[in-house]
Amino acid sequence: MKGLKIVATGRCIPSKVVTNEDMSRIVETSDEWIRTRTGIETRHFCQGEESASSLAVEAARIALERAGISPEELGACVGCTVSADSAAPTVACAIQRDLGLPQGIPYFDLNAGCSGFLYGLHVTRGLLFQSGKPYALLVGAESLSRIINFQDRGTCILFGDGAGAVVVRLEEDAPYAHDLGAEGGSDVIYIGGFGSDEAYIHMEGQKTFRFAVEKVPQCVHRLLEESGLSLEDIDWFVLHQANKRIIDRVAKRLGAPEEKFFENIQHYGNTSAASIPIALDEMVEKGLLKKGQKIVCVGFGAGLTWGGALLEW
Ligand code: UT7
């Protein structure tokens, strides 16, 4: 079966750090509440000219440089975001323009909420089947600080900005399994349209929490079933970083060791479609990922959607 291999990663995080103390000067909250309920200690917000596109361009530049490939070998470039600077041009088109990538391949963004990167992986695999080129660029990029309601303490303390990029290659013998889905049309999480009075993130926290804790283990089991692997075969679980308590609860439900679940939510908060590629890049930097290891990535969020993939490093 032709699977996807991640060849290189990159990330770009805005330099402005916002602490829980800073948030407590904006809404009635505390460092203690945020840490114990979410695991978040800091998040980063864009400033000045920084945007989802500018972060995406930099993350993509780093990933392409590390991959050491010629841009002519790219078959597609997909941006995953809910907070693009504008509906058009897309984040993917900004990457093409700013990095001078070849024009004759598809560049587009997709929106599947916080599951975007997982949807993107699967779409990218399909595009590579068609393209005849070996590599694709996939970027999760968010500037959620633009669409946060800073009067709603239930949501504004959660989100942060950032971008993560991966260069992937289609490989003949690489194991691969995927599981995507949605409970569509839900207003448990929604972002009002451009120009509306509600053009910011609304979320019913507890319902979203329950959705995640139920769907993520189910998704993992489907990935294992499809790939014929067992829980013990998986070296790393890289979940969407939405709440440390969700990650802990999922580990417990699955009966998998907590040490196999990578966490960086403490530094970045919830960066939606960017959270998993940012996590992968940090894992590479820390030397945690070893050749031949099996990784399960699962995202969940607005839609409501979920998405999972099993990959070999
Ligand atoms: O990326 C998309 C996926 N998103 C998620 O997965 C998020 C999932 N949900 C969550 O992570 C949690 O539900 C939250 C962190 C959003 C909220 O935690 P919770 O334990 O579910 O709190 P809650 O909403 O039940 O609120 C408990 C109390 C309430 O006060 P009362 O009614 O008990 O007096 C809230 O008003 O905490 C209050 N509260 C806060 N207090 C201090 C809510 N937000 C805050 C805050 N600071 N920031």
Residues whose N, C-alpha, C, O or C-beta is under 5 A from the ligand:
A	BS01	UT7	E28 T29 S30 W33 R37 T38 C114 R153 G154 I157 G205 Q206 T208 F209 A212 A242 N243 N270 F300 G301 A302
